[in-house]
Amino acid sequence: MSCAIDNNSKPKSMSRAKGWTTEVENLFRFQQAGYRDELEYIQVKQGALIDKWPETGFVKKLQRRDNTFYYYSRKRECLDRDVQKVKVYAY
């Protein structure tokens, strides 16, 4: 079974983002909402669909663990000073 679809997959390692990318932007949004990444969000929210901005591919809306929502802009929200705070997990 592939790690990408394994419901109990845990990250093997973690590093910090070195520079801004679309992936880092989306990880920033997931982590701001209280999740490691998209994989953990899907596990916790039982396969909930992830709303993304069609123009940029950035996450548009996330449901937090307390069932409130975060709504994100179609523009970049992860500032340069926040990039090194983003955790990048390897599975």
C-alpha positions as CSV (number, residue, x, y, z in Angstrom):
1,M,0.0,0.0,0.0
2,S,1.4,3.4,-0.9
3,C,2.1,5.9,1.8
4,A,0.1,8.6,0.0
5,I,-3.1,6.6,0.6
6,D,-2.2,4.9,3.8
7,N,-4.6,6.3,6.4
8,N,-2.1,6.1,9.3
9,S,1.0,7.3,7.6
10,K,3.4,9.3,9.8
11,P,6.1,11.5,8.5
12,K,9.6,10.0,8.4
13,S,11.3,13.4,8.6
14,M,10.7,17.1,8.9
15,S,12.7,20.1,7.5
16,R,12.1,23.8,7.3
17,A,11.2,25.6,4.1
18,K,14.2,27.5,2.6
19,G,12.3,29.6,0.1
20,W,8.8,30.4,-1.0
21,T,7.0,28.1,-3.4
22,T,3.4,27.3,-4.1
23,E,3.8,24.1,-2.0
24,V,5.2,26.2,0.9
25,E,2.3,28.6,0.6
26,N,-0.2,25.8,0.9
27,L,1.7,24.1,3.8
28,F,1.7,27.5,5.5
29,R,-2.1,27.6,5.2
30,F,-2.6,24.0,6.4
31,Q,-0.3,24.6,9.4
32,Q,-2.0,27.9,10.3
33,A,-5.3,25.9,10.4
34,G,-3.7,23.3,12.8
35,Y,-2.7,20.5,10.4
36,R,0.7,19.2,9.3
37,D,-0.2,19.2,5.6
38,E,-2.9,18.2,3.1
39,L,-2.5,14.5,3.9
40,E,-3.3,15.0,7.6
41,Y,-6.2,17.3,6.8
42,I,-7.8,14.6,4.6
43,Q,-7.3,12.0,7.3
44,V,-8.8,14.1,10.1
45,K,-11.7,15.5,7.9
46,Q,-12.5,12.1,6.5
47,G,-11.6,12.9,2.9
48,A,-13.1,16.4,2.8
49,L,-12.6,18.2,-0.5
50,I,-10.0,21.0,-0.4
51,D,-11.2,24.2,-2.0
52,K,-8.4,25.8,-4.1
53,W,-8.2,29.1,-6.1
54,P,-8.3,28.0,-9.8
55,E,-5.9,30.8,-10.9
56,T,-3.1,30.1,-8.3
57,G,-3.8,26.6,-6.9
58,F,-3.6,28.1,-3.4
59,V,-5.9,26.7,-0.7
60,K,-9.0,28.8,-0.5
61,K,-10.8,27.5,2.6
62,L,-9.9,25.1,5.5
63,Q,-12.0,23.8,8.3
64,R,-10.2,24.0,11.6
65,R,-10.4,21.2,14.2
66,D,-12.9,23.3,16.2
67,N,-15.1,23.3,13.1
68,T,-14.6,27.0,12.4
69,F,-13.2,28.0,9.0
70,Y,-10.2,29.9,7.7
71,Y,-10.7,31.7,4.4
72,Y,-7.6,32.6,2.4
73,S,-6.9,35.2,-0.3
74,R,-6.0,34.2,-3.8
75,K,-2.8,36.1,-3.3
76,R,0.3,35.0,-1.4
77,E,-0.2,35.1,2.4
78,C,3.1,33.5,3.6
79,L,5.5,36.4,4.0
80,D,9.2,36.0,3.5
81,R,9.7,36.3,7.3
82,D,7.3,33.4,7.8
83,V,8.8,31.0,5.2
84,Q,11.4,29.4,7.6
85,K,8.6,28.7,10.1
86,V,6.9,26.3,7.6
87,K,7.5,22.6,8.3
88,V,8.0,20.4,5.3
89,Y,7.3,16.7,6.0
90,A,8.7,13.7,4.1
91,Y,6.8,10.4,4.1
